[in-house]
């Protein structure tokens, strides 16, 4: 049985078939991209990169499936950091993870960077210029400060509230974590 199809129906059918892949592509979600920036070498931080991946996986993010990661390593040449940061900004990453000490975080916070920055740093984030205050950071940097001497009194106060009649001893073990590289 022959099928009679008019010219208009044929053009409409072909047009719909040609446009279908474009519509399907337009409906796909864009995969977020994490910019990973470090002043060291990949070999120095392979265990931390593995921990980073583990944390992402626990949060439901799998590299290559629902998140992409752009790695940038300065190879212990801090003068390379501004160009690496500029490249990550150019690539429009969703967030920059800045590791490898205060140097990376400091360079990442210079100028106006519209991208959120997650950093690890030693010391007081307010004194280092990463935040305006602890209560209201006011900048696009968040992260973990390893130690802040200004918070020690508050920590002891909180400990005293938890154990009001107990004996409190303070032990500073900061030097136990130093490695020969740190000296």
VMD Tcl script that builds the backbone (N, CA, C; Angstrom):
set m [mol new atoms 549]
animate dup $m
set s [atomselect $m all]
$s set {name element resname resid chain x y z} {
  {N N UNK 1 A 0.837 -1.166 0.000}
  {CA C UNK 1 A 0.000 0.000 0.000}
  {C C UNK 1 A 0.886 1.235 0.000}
  {N N UNK 2 A 0.824 2.018 -1.020}
  {CA C UNK 2 A 1.670 3.201 -1.105}
  {C C UNK 2 A 1.211 4.267 -0.116}
  {N N UNK 3 A 2.195 4.989 0.431}
  {CA C UNK 3 A 1.906 6.060 1.375}
  {C C UNK 3 A 2.088 7.376 0.640}
  {N N UNK 4 A 1.072 8.188 0.666}
  {CA C UNK 4 A 1.151 9.503 0.047}
  {C C UNK 4 A 1.491 10.526 1.115}
  {N N UNK 5 A 2.597 11.190 0.903}
  {CA C UNK 5 A 3.009 12.231 1.838}
  {C C UNK 5 A 3.239 13.505 1.038}
  {N N UNK 6 A 2.727 14.559 1.541}
  {CA C UNK 6 A 2.859 15.830 0.844}
  {C C UNK 6 A 4.228 16.437 1.081}
  {N N UNK 7 A 4.521 17.423 0.239}
  {CA C UNK 7 A 5.811 18.097 0.325}
  {C C UNK 7 A 5.976 18.768 1.687}
  {N N UNK 8 A 4.951 19.405 2.192}
  {CA C UNK 8 A 5.034 20.090 3.490}
  {C C UNK 8 A 5.287 19.102 4.621}
  {N N UNK 9 A 4.604 17.984 4.611}
  {CA C UNK 9 A 4.814 16.973 5.646}
  {C C UNK 9 A 6.226 16.412 5.584}
  {N N UNK 10 A 6.746 16.216 4.369}
  {CA C UNK 10 A 8.101 15.688 4.200}
  {C C UNK 10 A 9.119 16.678 4.753}
  {N N UNK 11 A 8.968 17.944 4.430}
  {CA C UNK 11 A 9.906 18.964 4.910}
  {C C UNK 11 A 9.807 19.084 6.429}
  {N N UNK 12 A 8.605 19.061 6.960}
  {CA C UNK 12 A 8.431 19.146 8.406}
  {C C UNK 12 A 9.067 17.955 9.101}
  {N N UNK 13 A 8.894 16.760 8.557}
  {CA C UNK 13 A 9.475 15.556 9.151}
  {C C UNK 13 A 11.001 15.608 9.114}
  {N N UNK 14 A 11.577 15.997 7.969}
  {CA C UNK 14 A 13.038 16.089 7.850}
  {C C UNK 14 A 13.592 17.186 8.760}
  {N N UNK 15 A 12.895 18.317 8.832}
  {CA C UNK 15 A 13.336 19.400 9.709}
  {C C UNK 15 A 13.322 18.985 11.158}
  {N N UNK 16 A 12.268 18.280 11.559}
  {CA C UNK 16 A 12.186 17.787 12.938}
  {C C UNK 16 A 13.275 16.784 13.242}
  {N N UNK 17 A 13.553 15.903 12.277}
  {CA C UNK 17 A 14.604 14.904 12.469}
  {C C UNK 17 A 15.974 15.560 12.563}
  {N N UNK 18 A 16.190 16.622 11.772}
  {CA C UNK 18 A 17.482 17.312 11.803}
  {C C UNK 18 A 17.648 18.117 13.093}
  {N N UNK 19 A 16.559 18.668 13.604}
  {CA C UNK 19 A 16.629 19.500 14.805}
  {C C UNK 19 A 16.663 18.675 16.079}
  {N N UNK 20 A 16.249 17.429 16.035}
  {CA C UNK 20 A 16.170 16.608 17.235}
  {C C UNK 20 A 17.506 16.495 17.969}
  {N N UNK 21 A 18.643 16.211 17.282}
  {CA C UNK 21 A 19.905 16.139 18.033}
  {C C UNK 21 A 20.267 17.460 18.697}
  {N N UNK 22 A 19.930 18.597 18.066}
  {CA C UNK 22 A 20.226 19.889 18.665}
  {C C UNK 22 A 19.405 20.097 19.931}
  {N N UNK 23 A 18.149 19.723 19.887}
  {CA C UNK 23 A 17.283 19.853 21.062}
  {C C UNK 23 A 17.758 18.929 22.173}
  {N N UNK 24 A 18.145 17.727 21.820}
  {CA C UNK 24 A 18.625 16.777 22.827}
  {C C UNK 24 A 19.911 17.292 23.455}
  {N N UNK 25 A 20.800 17.866 22.654}
  {CA C UNK 25 A 22.052 18.400 23.156}
  {C C UNK 25 A 21.794 19.598 24.065}
  {N N UNK 26 A 20.814 20.427 23.721}
  {CA C UNK 26 A 20.499 21.610 24.523}
  {C C UNK 26 A 19.947 21.235 25.887}
  {N N UNK 27 A 19.336 20.060 26.014}
  {CA C UNK 27 A 18.742 19.642 27.278}
  {C C UNK 27 A 19.768 19.016 28.218}
  {N N UNK 28 A 20.948 18.676 27.719}
  {CA C UNK 28 A 21.954 18.069 28.574}
  {C C UNK 28 A 22.489 19.115 29.549}
  {N N UNK 29 A 22.753 18.687 30.767}
  {CA C UNK 29 A 23.300 19.605 31.751}
  {C C UNK 29 A 24.799 19.747 31.536}
  {N N UNK 30 A 25.309 20.915 31.883}
  {CA C UNK 30 A 26.726 21.183 31.746}
  {C C UNK 30 A 27.436 20.601 32.965}
  {N N UNK 31 A 28.508 19.861 32.727}
  {CA C UNK 31 A 29.265 19.256 33.819}
  {C C UNK 31 A 30.095 20.334 34.518}
  {N N UNK 32 A 29.983 20.446 35.855}
  {CA C UNK 32 A 30.804 21.428 36.562}
  {C C UNK 32 A 32.282 21.056 36.466}
  {N N UNK 33 A 33.129 22.086 36.468}
  {CA C UNK 33 A 34.574 21.882 36.358}
  {C C UNK 33 A 35.238 22.470 37.595}
  {N N UNK 34 A 36.051 21.668 38.247}
  {CA C UNK 34 A 36.832 22.096 39.406}
  {C C UNK 34 A 38.239 22.395 38.935}
  {N N UNK 35 A 38.739 23.576 39.280}
  {CA C UNK 35 A 40.136 23.907 39.014}
  {C C UNK 35 A 40.956 23.544 40.235}
  {N N UNK 36 A 41.928 22.659 40.077}
  {CA C UNK 36 A 42.758 22.215 41.191}
  {C C UNK 36 A 44.132 22.839 41.006}
  {N N UNK 37 A 44.529 23.721 41.918}
  {CA C UNK 37 A 45.769 24.480 41.787}
  {C C UNK 37 A 46.694 24.182 42.952}
  {N N UNK 38 A 47.950 23.889 42.641}
  {CA C UNK 38 A 48.910 23.581 43.685}
  {C C UNK 38 A 50.283 24.080 43.263}
  {N N UNK 39 A 51.050 24.585 44.206}
  {CA C UNK 39 A 52.380 25.111 43.923}
  {C C UNK 39 A 53.426 24.009 43.816}
  {N N UNK 40 A 53.095 22.802 44.230}
  {CA C UNK 40 A 54.056 21.705 44.243}
  {C C UNK 40 A 53.967 20.853 42.973}
  {N N UNK 41 A 54.414 19.616 43.072}
  {CA C UNK 41 A 54.363 18.676 41.945}
  {C C UNK 41 A 53.286 17.626 42.221}
  {N N UNK 42 A 52.772 16.997 41.172}
  {CA C UNK 42 A 51.766 15.948 41.389}
  {C C UNK 42 A 52.281 14.814 42.280}
  {N N UNK 43 A 53.540 14.466 42.151}
  {CA C UNK 43 A 54.104 13.392 42.968}
  {C C UNK 43 A 54.120 13.716 44.447}
  {N N UNK 44 A 54.356 14.992 44.779}
  {CA C UNK 44 A 54.390 15.417 46.181}
  {C C UNK 44 A 53.033 15.273 46.851}
  {N N UNK 45 A 51.980 15.408 46.080}
  {CA C UNK 45 A 50.640 15.476 46.644}
  {C C UNK 45 A 49.721 14.356 46.159}
  {N N UNK 46 A 50.266 13.272 45.675}
  {CA C UNK 46 A 49.418 12.200 45.140}
  {C C UNK 46 A 48.482 11.636 46.206}
  {N N UNK 47 A 48.955 11.513 47.445}
  {CA C UNK 47 A 48.091 10.998 48.505}
  {C C UNK 47 A 46.960 11.971 48.843}
  {N N UNK 48 A 47.229 13.286 48.738}
  {CA C UNK 48 A 46.180 14.262 49.008}
  {C C UNK 48 A 45.182 14.347 47.856}
  {N N UNK 49 A 45.655 14.152 46.642}
  {CA C UNK 49 A 44.742 14.114 45.491}
  {C C UNK 49 A 43.828 12.897 45.611}
  {N N UNK 50 A 44.382 11.770 46.066}
  {CA C UNK 50 A 43.557 10.577 46.275}
  {C C UNK 50 A 42.496 10.838 47.349}
  {N N UNK 51 A 42.877 11.536 48.422}
  {CA C UNK 51 A 41.914 11.878 49.471}
  {C C UNK 51 A 40.859 12.857 48.943}
  {N N UNK 52 A 41.270 13.781 48.095}
  {CA C UNK 52 A 40.344 14.727 47.469}
  {C C UNK 52 A 39.313 13.975 46.631}
  {N N UNK 53 A 39.777 13.023 45.833}
  {CA C UNK 53 A 38.866 12.205 45.019}
  {C C UNK 53 A 37.917 11.399 45.906}
  {N N UNK 54 A 38.434 10.865 46.989}
  {CA C UNK 54 A 37.608 10.093 47.919}
  {C C UNK 54 A 36.496 10.972 48.491}
  {N N UNK 55 A 36.849 12.184 48.899}
  {CA C UNK 55 A 35.856 13.111 49.425}
  {C C UNK 55 A 34.804 13.484 48.389}
  {N N UNK 56 A 35.240 13.706 47.160}
  {CA C UNK 56 A 34.283 13.992 46.087}
  {C C UNK 56 A 33.335 12.814 45.882}
  {N N UNK 57 A 33.914 11.602 45.876}
  {CA C UNK 57 A 33.086 10.402 45.691}
  {C C UNK 57 A 32.060 10.260 46.803}
  {N N UNK 58 A 32.457 10.554 48.038}
  {CA C UNK 58 A 31.509 10.493 49.153}
  {C C UNK 58 A 30.372 11.491 48.976}
  {N N UNK 59 A 30.665 12.601 48.306}
  {CA C UNK 59 A 29.643 13.601 48.038}
  {C C UNK 59 A 28.841 13.314 46.773}
  {N N UNK 60 A 29.122 12.191 46.129}
  {CA C UNK 60 A 28.382 11.809 44.931}
  {C C UNK 60 A 28.984 12.320 43.635}
  {N N UNK 61 A 30.217 12.844 43.679}
  {CA C UNK 61 A 30.871 13.353 42.478}
  {C C UNK 61 A 31.959 12.386 42.025}
  {N N UNK 62 A 31.897 12.015 40.750}
  {CA C UNK 62 A 32.877 11.098 40.175}
  {C C UNK 62 A 33.503 11.788 38.970}
  {N N UNK 63 A 34.837 11.924 39.010}
  {CA C UNK 63 A 35.536 12.596 37.916}
  {C C UNK 63 A 35.248 11.886 36.595}
  {N N UNK 64 A 34.864 12.675 35.614}
  {CA C UNK 64 A 34.568 12.139 34.291}
  {C C UNK 64 A 33.111 11.745 34.103}
  {N N UNK 65 A 32.382 11.557 35.203}
  {CA C UNK 65 A 30.974 11.193 35.090}
  {C C UNK 65 A 30.057 12.386 35.335}
  {N N UNK 66 A 30.252 13.068 36.472}
  {CA C UNK 66 A 29.404 14.218 36.756}
  {C C UNK 66 A 30.190 15.436 37.222}
  {N N UNK 67 A 31.512 15.366 37.137}
  {CA C UNK 67 A 32.370 16.508 37.432}
  {C C UNK 67 A 33.679 16.336 36.657}
  {N N UNK 68 A 34.224 17.446 36.200}
  {CA C UNK 68 A 35.532 17.436 35.534}
  {C C UNK 68 A 36.511 18.195 36.417}
  {N N UNK 69 A 37.778 17.796 36.376}
  {CA C UNK 69 A 38.795 18.470 37.185}
  {C C UNK 69 A 39.939 18.887 36.267}
  {N N UNK 70 A 40.280 20.173 36.320}
  {CA C UNK 70 A 41.412 20.728 35.584}
  {C C UNK 70 A 42.555 20.905 36.579}
  {N N UNK 71 A 43.614 20.122 36.450}
  {CA C UNK 71 A 44.749 20.193 37.367}
  {C C UNK 71 A 45.782 21.187 36.841}
  {N N UNK 72 A 46.302 22.005 37.755}
  {CA C UNK 72 A 47.380 22.929 37.426}
  {C C UNK 72 A 48.422 22.830 38.537}
  {N N UNK 73 A 49.636 22.455 38.151}
  {CA C UNK 73 A 50.740 22.300 39.098}
  {C C UNK 73 A 51.847 23.294 38.741}
  {N N UNK 74 A 52.325 24.052 39.721}
  {CA C UNK 74 A 53.384 25.029 39.480}
  {C C UNK 74 A 54.770 24.396 39.524}
  {N N UNK 75 A 54.850 23.133 39.898}
  {CA C UNK 75 A 56.138 22.405 39.926}
  {C C UNK 75 A 57.186 23.145 40.763}
  {N N UNK 76 A 56.761 23.667 41.921}
  {CA C UNK 76 A 57.616 24.397 42.870}
  {C C UNK 76 A 58.167 25.703 42.288}
  {N N UNK 77 A 57.529 26.226 41.277}
  {CA C UNK 77 A 57.925 27.496 40.664}
  {C C UNK 77 A 56.775 28.489 40.861}
  {N N UNK 78 A 56.777 29.159 42.017}
  {CA C UNK 78 A 55.649 30.011 42.389}
  {C C UNK 78 A 55.403 31.137 41.391}
  {N N UNK 79 A 56.417 31.520 40.622}
  {CA C UNK 79 A 56.210 32.571 39.620}
  {C C UNK 79 A 55.256 32.123 38.516}
  {N N UNK 80 A 55.018 30.829 38.401}
  {CA C UNK 80 A 54.077 30.294 37.408}
  {C C UNK 80 A 52.621 30.406 37.857}
  {N N UNK 81 A 52.384 30.620 39.138}
  {CA C UNK 81 A 51.021 30.610 39.677}
  {C C UNK 81 A 50.081 31.634 39.039}
  {N N UNK 82 A 50.488 32.893 38.836}
  {CA C UNK 82 A 49.550 33.841 38.217}
  {C C UNK 82 A 49.057 33.377 36.836}
  {N N UNK 83 A 49.924 32.818 36.030}
  {CA C UNK 83 A 49.508 32.334 34.703}
  {C C UNK 83 A 48.578 31.133 34.832}
  {N N UNK 84 A 48.833 30.258 35.799}
  {CA C UNK 84 A 47.972 29.091 36.005}
  {C C UNK 84 A 46.585 29.529 36.480}
  {N N UNK 85 A 46.547 30.523 37.353}
  {CA C UNK 85 A 45.264 31.050 37.825}
  {C C UNK 85 A 44.514 31.696 36.668}
  {N N UNK 86 A 45.215 32.484 35.863}
  {CA C UNK 86 A 44.578 33.135 34.711}
  {C C UNK 86 A 43.989 32.089 33.765}
  {N N UNK 87 A 44.682 30.973 33.591}
  {CA C UNK 87 A 44.177 29.908 32.720}
  {C C UNK 87 A 42.892 29.303 33.287}
  {N N UNK 88 A 42.858 29.080 34.592}
  {CA C UNK 88 A 41.646 28.526 35.209}
  {C C UNK 88 A 40.473 29.506 35.101}
  {N N UNK 89 A 40.750 30.791 35.252}
  {CA C UNK 89 A 39.692 31.794 35.097}
  {C C UNK 89 A 39.199 31.807 33.654}
  {N N UNK 90 A 40.123 31.749 32.707}
  {CA C UNK 90 A 39.765 31.731 31.287}
  {C C UNK 90 A 38.883 30.522 30.959}
  {N N UNK 91 A 39.169 29.398 31.581}
  {CA C UNK 91 A 38.396 28.171 31.336}
  {C C UNK 91 A 37.061 28.156 32.072}
  {N N UNK 92 A 36.804 29.193 32.858}
  {CA C UNK 92 A 35.535 29.360 33.577}
  {C C UNK 92 A 35.204 28.160 34.462}
  {N N UNK 93 A 36.177 27.767 35.289}
  {CA C UNK 93 A 35.922 26.675 36.217}
  {C C UNK 93 A 34.870 27.122 37.227}
  {N N UNK 94 A 34.174 26.170 37.825}
  {CA C UNK 94 A 33.115 26.476 38.788}
  {C C UNK 94 A 33.674 26.883 40.141}
  {N N UNK 95 A 34.813 26.305 40.517}
  {CA C UNK 95 A 35.453 26.569 41.802}
  {C C UNK 95 A 36.936 26.263 41.646}
  {N N UNK 96 A 37.769 26.965 42.415}
  {CA C UNK 96 A 39.204 26.679 42.441}
  {C C UNK 96 A 39.532 26.083 43.799}
  {N N UNK 97 A 40.154 24.919 43.797}
  {CA C UNK 97 A 40.666 24.305 45.021}
  {C C UNK 97 A 42.155 24.626 45.060}
  {N N UNK 98 A 42.542 25.464 46.021}
  {CA C UNK 98 A 43.926 25.921 46.111}
  {C C UNK 98 A 44.598 25.216 47.275}
  {N N UNK 99 A 45.551 24.370 46.982}
  {CA C UNK 99 A 46.295 23.658 48.016}
  {C C UNK 99 A 47.759 24.024 47.949}
  {N N UNK 100 A 48.525 23.471 48.834}
  {CA C UNK 100 A 49.957 23.706 48.783}
  {C C UNK 100 A 50.414 24.900 49.583}
  {N N UNK 101 A 49.653 25.317 50.549}
  {CA C UNK 101 A 50.109 26.354 51.453}
  {C C UNK 101 A 49.521 27.719 51.168}
  {N N UNK 102 A 49.953 28.666 51.975}
  {CA C UNK 102 A 49.411 30.018 51.911}
  {C C UNK 102 A 49.778 30.735 50.620}
  {N N UNK 103 A 50.868 30.337 49.976}
  {CA C UNK 103 A 51.293 31.007 48.747}
  {C C UNK 103 A 50.218 30.911 47.682}
  {N N UNK 104 A 49.695 29.721 47.475}
  {CA C UNK 104 A 48.670 29.530 46.454}
  {C C UNK 104 A 47.416 30.317 46.815}
  {N N UNK 105 A 46.982 30.223 48.063}
  {CA C UNK 105 A 45.776 30.932 48.482}
  {C C UNK 105 A 45.962 32.442 48.362}
  {N N UNK 106 A 47.148 32.943 48.695}
  {CA C UNK 106 A 47.402 34.383 48.598}
  {C C UNK 106 A 47.347 34.851 47.150}
  {N N UNK 107 A 47.953 34.110 46.259}
  {CA C UNK 107 A 47.931 34.499 44.850}
  {C C UNK 107 A 46.516 34.368 44.292}
  {N N UNK 108 A 45.803 33.360 44.728}
  {CA C UNK 108 A 44.439 33.143 44.237}
  {C C UNK 108 A 43.498 34.252 44.687}
  {N N UNK 109 A 43.826 34.939 45.770}
  {CA C UNK 109 A 42.936 35.985 46.264}
  {C C UNK 109 A 43.341 37.374 45.786}
  {N N UNK 110 A 44.405 37.502 45.018}
  {CA C UNK 110 A 44.791 38.819 44.526}
  {C C UNK 110 A 43.887 39.209 43.370}
  {N N UNK 111 A 43.569 40.468 43.312}
  {CA C UNK 111 A 42.711 40.939 42.232}
  {C C UNK 111 A 41.268 40.528 42.458}
  {N N UNK 112 A 40.479 40.676 41.412}
  {CA C UNK 112 A 39.071 40.335 41.478}
  {C C UNK 112 A 38.854 39.031 40.742}
  {N N UNK 113 A 38.624 37.985 41.495}
  {CA C UNK 113 A 38.368 36.674 40.910}
  {C C UNK 113 A 36.918 36.327 41.214}
  {N N UNK 114 A 36.096 36.174 40.183}
  {CA C UNK 114 A 34.680 35.902 40.408}
  {C C UNK 114 A 34.367 34.450 40.747}
  {N N UNK 115 A 35.398 33.642 40.904}
  {CA C UNK 115 A 35.231 32.210 41.131}
  {C C UNK 115 A 35.444 31.907 42.615}
  {N N UNK 116 A 34.570 31.103 43.233}
  {CA C UNK 116 A 34.801 30.710 44.634}
  {C C UNK 116 A 36.112 29.932 44.767}
  {N N UNK 117 A 36.793 30.169 45.879}
  {CA C UNK 117 A 38.085 29.521 46.127}
  {C C UNK 117 A 37.993 28.751 47.438}
  {N N UNK 118 A 38.373 27.489 47.403}
  {CA C UNK 118 A 38.463 26.652 48.596}
  {C C UNK 118 A 39.943 26.416 48.832}
  {N N UNK 119 A 40.436 26.784 50.014}
  {CA C UNK 119 A 41.872 26.725 50.256}
  {C C UNK 119 A 42.179 26.131 51.617}
  {N N UNK 120 A 43.373 25.594 51.722}
  {CA C UNK 120 A 43.910 25.206 53.023}
  {C C UNK 120 A 45.095 26.130 53.277}
  {N N UNK 121 A 45.191 26.637 54.491}
  {CA C UNK 121 A 46.246 27.580 54.793}
  {C C UNK 121 A 46.586 27.496 56.264}
  {N N UNK 122 A 47.784 27.908 56.593}
  {CA C UNK 122 A 48.213 27.947 57.984}
  {C C UNK 122 A 48.081 29.359 58.502}
  {N N UNK 123 A 47.611 29.494 59.706}
  {CA C UNK 123 A 47.516 30.810 60.311}
  {C C UNK 123 A 46.114 31.373 60.292}
  {N N UNK 124 A 46.044 32.623 60.672}
  {CA C UNK 124 A 44.776 33.335 60.805}
  {C C UNK 124 A 44.340 33.863 59.438}
  {N N UNK 125 A 43.168 33.435 58.942}
  {CA C UNK 125 A 42.729 33.887 57.624}
  {C C UNK 125 A 42.476 35.394 57.547}
  {N N UNK 126 A 42.147 36.027 58.668}
  {CA C UNK 126 A 41.939 37.480 58.668}
  {C C UNK 126 A 43.275 38.189 58.512}
  {N N UNK 127 A 44.270 37.776 59.299}
  {CA C UNK 127 A 45.596 38.398 59.216}
  {C C UNK 127 A 46.265 38.130 57.861}
  {N N UNK 128 A 45.974 36.968 57.274}
  {CA C UNK 128 A 46.554 36.648 55.969}
  {C C UNK 128 A 45.845 37.381 54.824}
  {N N UNK 129 A 44.705 38.014 55.126}
  {CA C UNK 129 A 43.989 38.775 54.113}
  {C C UNK 129 A 42.980 37.973 53.311}
  {N N UNK 130 A 42.690 36.758 53.729}
  {CA C UNK 130 A 41.729 35.915 53.002}
  {C C UNK 130 A 40.295 36.237 53.389}
  {N N UNK 131 A 40.109 36.824 54.583}
  {CA C UNK 131 A 38.767 37.116 55.086}
  {C C UNK 131 A 38.801 38.445 55.827}
  {N N UNK 132 A 37.664 39.130 55.822}
  {CA C UNK 132 A 37.570 40.392 56.550}
  {C C UNK 132 A 37.393 40.144 58.042}
  {N N UNK 133 A 36.663 39.073 58.399}
  {CA C UNK 133 A 36.519 38.649 59.789}
  {C C UNK 133 A 36.113 37.182 59.778}
  {N N UNK 134 A 36.203 36.526 60.935}
  {CA C UNK 134 A 35.797 35.124 61.014}
  {C C UNK 134 A 34.283 34.991 60.947}
  {N N UNK 135 A 33.565 35.966 61.504}
  {CA C UNK 135 A 32.104 35.922 61.475}
  {C C UNK 135 A 31.538 36.199 60.093}
  {N N UNK 136 A 32.113 37.151 59.394}
  {CA C UNK 136 A 31.651 37.542 58.063}
  {C C UNK 136 A 32.870 37.687 57.154}
  {N N UNK 137 A 33.253 36.605 56.492}
  {CA C UNK 137 A 34.474 36.636 55.679}
  {C C UNK 137 A 34.466 37.710 54.592}
  {N N UNK 138 A 33.327 37.935 53.938}
  {CA C UNK 138 A 33.225 39.013 52.974}
  {C C UNK 138 A 33.960 38.814 51.667}
  {N N UNK 139 A 34.599 37.686 51.486}
  {CA C UNK 139 A 35.321 37.412 50.236}
  {C C UNK 139 A 34.878 36.055 49.713}
  {N N UNK 140 A 35.422 35.673 48.585}
  {CA C UNK 140 A 35.005 34.413 47.965}
  {C C UNK 140 A 35.939 33.255 48.317}
  {N N UNK 141 A 36.618 33.345 49.461}
  {CA C UNK 141 A 37.522 32.284 49.893}
  {C C UNK 141 A 36.921 31.575 51.098}
  {N N UNK 142 A 36.947 30.266 51.066}
  {CA C UNK 142 A 36.551 29.467 52.216}
  {C C UNK 142 A 37.576 28.355 52.353}
  {N N UNK 143 A 37.589 27.692 53.459}
  {CA C UNK 143 A 38.545 26.602 53.605}
  {C C UNK 143 A 38.866 26.292 55.040}
  {N N UNK 144 A 40.052 25.747 55.231}
  {CA C UNK 144 A 40.481 25.283 56.536}
  {C C UNK 144 A 41.792 25.960 56.900}
  {N N UNK 145 A 41.777 26.644 58.042}
  {CA C UNK 145 A 43.006 27.189 58.591}
  {C C UNK 145 A 43.553 26.191 59.588}
  {N N UNK 146 A 44.791 25.807 59.422}
  {CA C UNK 146 A 45.367 24.749 60.243}
  {C C UNK 146 A 45.451 25.158 61.702}
  {N N UNK 147 A 45.901 26.356 61.983}
  {CA C UNK 147 A 46.053 26.775 63.367}
  {C C UNK 147 A 45.871 28.276 63.461}
  {N N UNK 148 A 45.214 28.698 64.504}
  {CA C UNK 148 A 45.049 30.121 64.745}
  {C C UNK 148 A 45.217 30.363 66.241}
  {N N UNK 149 A 46.281 31.015 66.611}
  {CA C UNK 149 A 46.586 31.252 68.018}
  {C C UNK 149 A 45.490 32.088 68.677}
  {N N UNK 150 A 44.816 32.932 67.886}
  {CA C UNK 150 A 43.757 33.775 68.445}
  {C C UNK 150 A 42.574 32.963 68.941}
  {N N UNK 151 A 42.398 31.771 68.420}
  {CA C UNK 151 A 41.265 30.942 68.818}
  {C C UNK 151 A 41.568 30.051 70.021}
  {N N UNK 152 A 42.816 29.973 70.442}
  {CA C UNK 152 A 43.188 29.072 71.531}
  {C C UNK 152 A 42.446 29.411 72.821}
  {N N UNK 153 A 42.333 30.687 73.147}
  {CA C UNK 153 A 41.620 31.073 74.371}
  {C C UNK 153 A 40.153 30.656 74.282}
  {N N UNK 154 A 39.547 30.830 73.121}
  {CA C UNK 154 A 38.150 30.437 72.941}
  {C C UNK 154 A 37.998 28.920 73.058}
  {N N UNK 155 A 38.948 28.178 72.529}
  {CA C UNK 155 A 38.903 26.714 72.642}
  {C C UNK 155 A 39.007 26.268 74.092}
  {N N UNK 156 A 39.896 26.898 74.855}
  {CA C UNK 156 A 40.022 26.559 76.277}
  {C C UNK 156 A 38.748 26.920 77.036}
  {N N UNK 157 A 38.143 28.038 76.698}
  {CA C UNK 157 A 36.880 28.442 77.324}
  {C C UNK 157 A 35.795 27.408 77.041}
  {N N UNK 158 A 35.696 26.962 75.815}
  {CA C UNK 158 A 34.709 25.952 75.449}
  {C C UNK 158 A 34.997 24.632 76.169}
  {N N UNK 159 A 36.263 24.240 76.249}
  {CA C UNK 159 A 36.637 23.017 76.951}
  {C C UNK 159 A 36.272 23.117 78.430}
  {N N UNK 160 A 36.493 24.286 79.033}
  {CA C UNK 160 A 36.140 24.487 80.449}
  {C C UNK 160 A 34.627 24.391 80.661}
  {N N UNK 161 A 33.834 24.870 79.696}
  {CA C UNK 161 A 32.375 24.752 79.798}
  {C C UNK 161 A 31.939 23.296 79.695}
  {N N UNK 162 A 32.640 22.522 78.885}
  {CA C UNK 162 A 32.289 21.106 78.728}
  {C C UNK 162 A 32.697 20.280 79.938}
  {N N UNK 163 A 33.847 20.627 80.533}
  {CA C UNK 163 A 34.364 19.890 81.684}
  {C C UNK 163 A 34.681 20.918 82.785}
  {N N UNK 164 A 33.653 21.447 83.465}
  {CA C UNK 164 A 33.879 22.552 84.411}
  {C C UNK 164 A 34.729 22.183 85.623}
  {N N UNK 165 A 34.638 20.958 86.101}
  {CA C UNK 165 A 35.384 20.621 87.310}
  {C C UNK 165 A 36.612 19.768 87.001}
  {N N UNK 166 A 36.899 19.589 85.733}
  {CA C UNK 166 A 38.011 18.719 85.363}
  {C C UNK 166 A 39.332 19.455 85.267}
  {N N UNK 167 A 40.385 18.687 85.307}
  {CA C UNK 167 A 41.725 19.217 85.146}
  {C C UNK 167 A 42.005 19.340 83.651}
  {N N UNK 168 A 42.471 20.489 83.227}
  {CA C UNK 168 A 42.746 20.724 81.810}
  {C C UNK 168 A 44.248 20.880 81.636}
  {N N UNK 169 A 44.811 20.087 80.762}
  {CA C UNK 169 A 46.232 20.193 80.430}
  {C C UNK 169 A 46.345 20.557 78.958}
  {N N UNK 170 A 47.294 21.412 78.636}
  {CA C UNK 170 A 47.487 21.852 77.260}
  {C C UNK 170 A 48.841 21.354 76.792}
  {N N UNK 171 A 48.849 20.723 75.647}
  {CA C UNK 171 A 50.075 20.204 75.063}
  {C C UNK 171 A 50.165 20.727 73.645}
  {N N UNK 172 A 51.244 21.382 73.340}
  {CA C UNK 172 A 51.450 21.874 71.979}
  {C C UNK 172 A 52.264 20.837 71.231}
  {N N UNK 173 A 51.672 20.300 70.177}
  {CA C UNK 173 A 52.365 19.254 69.432}
  {C C UNK 173 A 52.649 19.678 67.998}
  {N N UNK 174 A 52.664 20.966 67.758}
  {CA C UNK 174 A 52.892 21.473 66.407}
  {C C UNK 174 A 54.197 20.982 65.795}
  {N N UNK 175 A 55.274 20.923 66.585}
  {CA C UNK 175 A 56.564 20.492 66.049}
  {C C UNK 175 A 56.612 19.015 65.721}
  {N N UNK 176 A 55.686 18.223 66.269}
  {CA C UNK 176 A 55.664 16.801 65.940}
  {C C UNK 176 A 55.257 16.560 64.490}
  {N N UNK 177 A 54.553 17.515 63.899}
  {CA C UNK 177 A 54.076 17.345 62.541}
  {C C UNK 177 A 55.027 17.911 61.491}
  {N N UNK 178 A 56.120 18.497 61.927}
  {CA C UNK 178 A 57.084 19.045 60.979}
  {C C UNK 178 A 57.883 17.918 60.327}
  {N N UNK 179 A 58.155 18.101 59.069}
  {CA C UNK 179 A 58.985 17.143 58.355}
  {C C UNK 179 A 60.287 17.839 57.965}
  {N N UNK 180 A 61.299 17.098 57.568}
  {CA C UNK 180 A 62.544 17.746 57.140}
  {C C UNK 180 A 62.315 18.764 56.022}
  {N N UNK 181 A 61.298 18.572 55.175}
  {CA C UNK 181 A 60.999 19.519 54.092}
  {C C UNK 181 A 60.586 20.877 54.644}
  {N N UNK 182 A 59.926 20.877 55.830}
  {CA C UNK 182 A 59.402 22.115 56.408}
  {C C UNK 182 A 60.502 23.024 56.941}
  {N N UNK 183 A 61.641 22.484 57.256}
  {CA C UNK 183 A 62.735 23.283 57.850}
  {C C UNK 183 A 63.509 24.020 56.802}
}
mol reanalyze $m
mol bondsrecalc $m
mol representation Tube
mol addrep $m
